[in-house]
Amino acid sequence: MLAGVLGGVTFCVAVAMVIVTGREFGTQDGTWVALWLCPPVVGAVTAALRPRNAVGWILLAIGVVGVGSQIAYAYSPGPHLTVPEGLVVSMGNILIYGAITLFVVLILVFPSGHAARGWRRQLIKFLAVTYALILIPSLLVPKLSSDAHNYTNPLAVRELGGVFNDVIMVFTLGGIVTLLIAAGDAIRRLRHATGVQRQQLKWLAYASALFVPAFILVLPTGNLWWSALPLAVATNGVAASIGLAIVRYRLYDIDRLVSRTVSYLIVVGLLFSVYVACVLLMTTFLPLRGSVSVVIAVLIAVALFAPVRSRARSAVDKRFNRSRYDAQAVVDSFASRIGEQVTLDAITADLLAAVDQTVQPSHTSLWLRGP
């Protein structure tokens, strides 16, 4: 529930920020907000379905942090910042660094939600420490950037301004490098993966590879209106690839959610149509008026709810939730055949075949206990 609300609110804020920022500061600034449209939506769905898997929460955090950075960038106070205003403007850079760090972590931990032992875990720990260390220079730099213009920082330490700027530059380049390393690792894991894991990693690896041309295009063209578009394609592509892996390869069993949503939409639509038709029929052709016709229509809709829901769910599962539908079909087929079997060996073989088709275990065996 929390993930869904947070993801929905973040997405709506991102859309509003694209429109408002584009009008106030130009198309270029509006396109930077578009980087964060997909992550909160896919993250909310994934976190709601599998709250114990970190992938959904990381995607949701990327969306929240990214949109928060754009709000801070769009904040435009007077020409002379007070200390609280300076803290708000400085959050733009701090949060965007956090979003880059989270993207690296996301690619490293997908799809299991945790990094394998070795250099990946060490890299995540290093990124966490580095990000904590970059907070102080980000707060004390001489100039703070926003979509409006650069502000003089009221918290700046003038004597160390050059050092802080160099540290931030090194961290920014280091974040880009680690993001490209994570993208390369996703491609390497894809080359060695097999079966379902390969299908899960395929789209993520391809989308992560988009960061390479994106940064090549963005760095020398930072002042052009379209400079953020390659990064927007890459960031939203990573989120969309995870969503595609979820839907197509049942990474987090979203088929059940889709089938239930579609089936209940069909049920609501059909029952509402029945209700309206009953009210119109009774008020037009029958001598029934007012609340009487409404009560009768409601009772008819309630009586039809269970059979309509059952038929709609069965029809939708054939398309969206094939695992459940196929398993049920195998069980029904086995139940219909068991009365026709006359030998214990035939029943045993049929039972093991049904278990293998529905559960797909790596090994099956059957023990029979005599009287």
Long-range contacts (C-beta under 8 A, 24 or more apart in sequence): 1-48, 3-43, 3-44, 3-45, 3-47, 3-48, 3-51, 3-56, 3-57, 3-60, 4-44, 4-45, 4-48, 6-40, 6-44, 6-60, 6-64, 7-40, 7-41, 7-43, 7-44, 7-45, 7-47, 7-60, 7-63, 8-40, 8-41, 8-44, 10-36, 10-40, 10-44, 10-60, 10-63, 10-64, 10-67, 11-37, 11-40, 11-41, 11-63, 13-67, 13-71, 14-40, 14-63, 14-66, 14-67, 14-70, 17-67, 17-70, 17-71, 17-74, 20-74, 21-70, 21-74, 21-147, 24-74, 24-147, 25-74, 25-147, 25-148, 26-225, 27-225, 28-223, 28-224, 28-225, 28-226, 28-227, 28-228, 29-73, 29-74, 29-147, 31-225, 31-226, 31-227, 31-228, 31-229, 31-232, 32-70, 32-73, 32-228, 32-232, 33-67, 33-70, 34-228, 34-232, 34-236, 35-66, 35-228, 35-231, 35-232, 35-235, 35-236, 36-62, 36-63, 36-66, 36-67, 36-70, 36-99, 36-235, 37-236, 38-63, 38-235, 38-236, 38-239, 38-240, 38-243, 39-63, 39-66, 39-235, 39-236, 39-239, 40-64, 40-67, 41-239, 41-243, 42-239, 42-240, 42-242, 42-243, 42-246, 43-239, 45-243, 45-246, 45-254, 45-257, 46-242, 46-243, 46-246, 46-252, 49-252, 49-253, 49-254, 49-257, 50-113, 50-252, 52-113, 53-112, 53-113, 53-252, 54-109, 54-113, 54-114, 55-106, 55-109, 55-110, 55-111, 55-113, 55-242, 56-252, 58-102, 58-105, 58-106, 58-109, 59-106, 59-239, 59-242, 61-102, 62-99, 62-102, 62-103, 62-106, 62-239, 65-95, 65-98, 65-99, 65-102, 66-95, 66-96, 66-99, 66-235, 68-95, 69-93, 69-94, 69-95, 69-96, 69-98, 69-99, 72-146, 73-145, 73-146, 73-147, 74-146, 74-147, 75-146, 76-146, 76-147, 76-148, 77-151, 79-151, 80-152, 81-144, 81-151, 81-152, 81-153, 81-154, 82-154, 83-154, 83-155, 85-154, 86-144, 86-151, 86-153, 86-154, 86-155, 87-139, 87-155, 89-144, 89-145, 89-146, 89-151, 90-138, 90-139, 90-141, 90-144, 90-153, 90-155, 92-144, 92-145, 92-146, 93-138, 93-144, 93-145, 93-168, 94-134, 94-135, 94-138, 94-139, 97-131, 97-134, 97-138, 97-171, 97-172, 97-175, 98-131, 100-175, 100-176, 100-179, 101-127, 101-128, 101-131, 101-175, 103-179, 103-182, 103-235, 103-238, 104-175, 104-178, 104-179, 104-181, 104-182, 106-238, 107-179, 107-182, 107-183, 107-185, 107-186, 107-204, 107-208, 107-238, 108-182, 108-185, 110-186, 110-200, 110-201, 110-204, 110-242, 111-197, 111-200, 111-201, 111-204, 111-245, 111-251, 120-185, 123-178, 123-181, 127-178, 130-171, 130-174, 134-167, 134-168, 134-171, 137-163, 137-164, 137-167, 137-168, 138-168, 140-164, 141-165, 141-168, 176-215, 179-211, 180-211, 180-212, 180-215, 182-208, 183-208, 183-209, 183-211, 183-212, 196-249, 199-245, 199-248, 199-249, 200-245, 200-249, 200-251, 203-241, 203-242, 203-244, 203-245, 204-238, 204-241, 204-242, 204-245, 206-241, 207-234, 207-237, 207-238, 207-240, 207-241, 208-234, 208-238, 210-234, 210-237, 250-323, 255-320, 255-321, 255-322, 255-323, 255-324, 256-321, 256-324, 258-320, 258-321, 259-313, 259-316, 259-317, 259-319, 259-320, 259-321, 259-324, 260-313, 262-316, 262-320, 263-309, 263-312, 263-313, 263-315, 263-316, 263-317, 264-309, 264-312, 266-312, 266-316, 267-305, 267-308, 267-309, 267-312, 270-304, 270-308, 270-312, 271-301, 271-304, 271-305, 271-308, 272-301, 274-300, 274-301, 274-304, 275-300, 275-301, 326-357, 326-358, 327-357, 327-358, 330-354, 330-357, 330-358, 331-358, 344-368
